[in-house]
Amino acid sequence: MTEPGRLMLLDSASMYFRAFFGVPEIKGPDGTPVNAVRGFLDFISRLVTDYRPSDLVCCWDNDWRPQWRVDLLPSYKAHRVVAERSGEPDVEEVPDPLEVQVPIIRDVLEAFGICVVGKDGYEADDVIGSLASQARQPVDIVTGDRDLFQLVDDERDVRVLYIARGVGNHERVTNDWVRTKYGIDAHQYADFATLRGDASDGLPGVAGIGEKTAATLLDRFGDMDGIVAAALDPDSDMGPGPRGKIKAAAAYLEVAPQVVAVARDLDLGSPATAVPAEPRDLARVAELGARWGIESPVQRLTETLCSR
């Protein structure tokens, strides 16, 4: 358990997807599935109980596939688009039983008074990056997305609570954790991911360069600019194999780092991030609990907030 005063940033989509696939199907009184809602609320209860943050933000994907990222790299998340429709925003492929639950989650969060922050034209990752970078307090980032390892900063006490194996079995990611796992420092992770690629985000990476070679290049040349400069410098000590691969990927490497790097300077105003001491609207919370058959997780979250 950590000291009070921490800001906890939740990667909301990462969490409700995990809740949906990790919690057995449960339906409300009218037959609407609510397993993701129940799981998401219980995740918050557990995290707030274990870490006792003073501030909590559910960071939201106002745009899960921003056009500016697609313009730079058309393959970005392209495999997750339901269908290309001219003149219309891309629609992410989401299971129907989950899609109907997302508005319910928003309603419940609003009734509790838990802060939700999104930014048009940006992903939750960018909201997280900006809030974490601008925070004047220790930060815990809750996510199953490795890309957010780039935000880990031991000096500022910014860490990731990595939930890929579940909220109840999460890992605390620090710079030492990243170095032990990948052989790089956390601030190098975005360049590492760019080189290695990530099929889940439609990032092809540099052909022929895997994790070990990416880590070796970053260890020797520092960052992407150093790697590219060395590849173009005939007098550098970069081997002919990596040199040729980096040069062949020049067009990709001109744009991909901007796609992978999360925004850190968004103007998000001054949201009320303090963890509520009690639900903002008890009557609304009770109404939603009864309507959707989620009385138990609602009660658990209420008790969690009131017992802090």
PyMOL commands that set and color helices and strands:
alter all, ss='L'
color gray80, all
select helices_A, chain A and resi 12-22+35-51+67-72+78-80+96-99+102-112+124-134+146-151+167-169+175-182+186-196+199-201+211-221+224-232+240-248+250-260+282-292+295-306
alter helices_A, ss='H'
color red, helices_A
select strands_A, chain A and resi 7-11+55-59+115-117+139-143+158-162+171-173
alter strands_A, ss='S'
color yellow, strands_A
deselect
rebuild
show_as cartoon
